[in-house]
Amino acid sequence: MATIDDFQKLDIRVGEIGIKKSCAQLVKNCRKENLKDRLVLCVVTFPPRQIGPEISEVLTLGVPGKDGECILIEPEREVPIGGKLY
C-alpha cells in the first residue's frame, strides 16, 4: 500500500500541452488541433521514457472514458501554469 510519503514524491503540476512532450494515447477523444495550449495535469518527476519512436518527457494524466479511451484530467478553472497538485 502506498503511503503519503510515496505520494509526496510525485510532482504533479498543471501544464500546457505543447510545452513538454508527452506520448499520451489520445487519438480517439482529442484532435491534435484541439490540444495546443490546453491545461492538463502531468507527473513531472519521472525520467524521460522512450514510447515507440518518441521520448516522453512527462506523464500526462487521464482516466478511461466509457469507450475505454483516455480522457485528460484538466483543472476545472483557469489556474497558473506550474501549479502543484496537493
C-alpha positions in Angstrom: 0.0 0.0 0.0 1.3 3.5 -0.9 1.9 6.0 1.9 1.5 9.7 2.0 5.3 9.9 1.7 5.1 7.9 -1.6 2.5 10.4 -2.9 4.6 13.4 -1.9 7.5 12.0 -4.1 5.3 12.6 -7.1 5.4 16.1 -8.5 2.1 16.6 -10.3 1.7 20.0 -11.9 -0.6 22.0 -14.2 1.0 22.2 -17.7 0.1 23.3 -21.1 0.0 20.8 -24.0 2.8 21.8 -26.3 5.4 22.9 -23.8 6.8 19.4 -22.9 6.4 16.3 -24.9 4.1 13.5 -23.7 3.2 10.4 -25.6 -0.4 10.1 -24.3 -2.9 7.9 -26.3 -5.5 10.5 -27.2 -6.3 9.8 -30.9 -10.0 8.8 -30.4 -11.1 11.6 -28.0 -8.9 14.5 -28.9 -7.8 16.0 -32.2 -4.3 17.4 -32.4 -5.5 21.0 -33.2 -7.7 21.0 -30.0 -4.8 20.1 -27.7 -2.5 23.1 -28.2 -2.4 25.3 -25.1 -4.8 23.1 -23.2 -4.3 22.9 -19.5 -3.7 19.3 -18.1 -2.2 17.6 -15.1 1.2 15.8 -15.5 3.7 14.0 -13.4 6.9 15.8 -14.0 9.3 13.8 -11.7 9.6 10.7 -13.8 12.7 10.5 -16.0 12.1 10.8 -19.8 11.0 7.5 -21.3 11.1 6.0 -24.8 7.5 5.4 -26.0 7.7 3.9 -29.5 9.7 6.3 -31.7 9.3 9.3 -29.3 10.8 10.4 -26.0 8.0 11.3 -23.5 9.2 14.0 -21.0 6.2 13.9 -18.7 3.3 11.6 -17.9 0.0 13.3 -18.8 -2.8 12.1 -16.5 -6.1 10.8 -17.8 -8.8 8.3 -17.0 -10.6 5.8 -19.2 -13.9 7.1 -20.7 -17.0 4.9 -21.4 -15.2 3.6 -24.5 -12.0 2.9 -22.6 -10.1 5.7 -24.4 -8.2 8.3 -22.4 -10.0 11.4 -21.1 -7.5 14.1 -19.9 -7.6 15.4 -16.4 -7.9 19.1 -16.5 -8.3 21.9 -13.9 -11.9 23.0 -13.7 -10.9 26.7 -13.6 -8.1 28.8 -15.1 -5.1 28.2 -12.9 -1.4 29.2 -13.3 1.0 27.0 -15.3 3.2 25.1 -12.9 0.6 24.9 -10.1 1.3 21.8 -7.9 -1.3 19.3 -7.0 -1.7 18.9 -3.3 
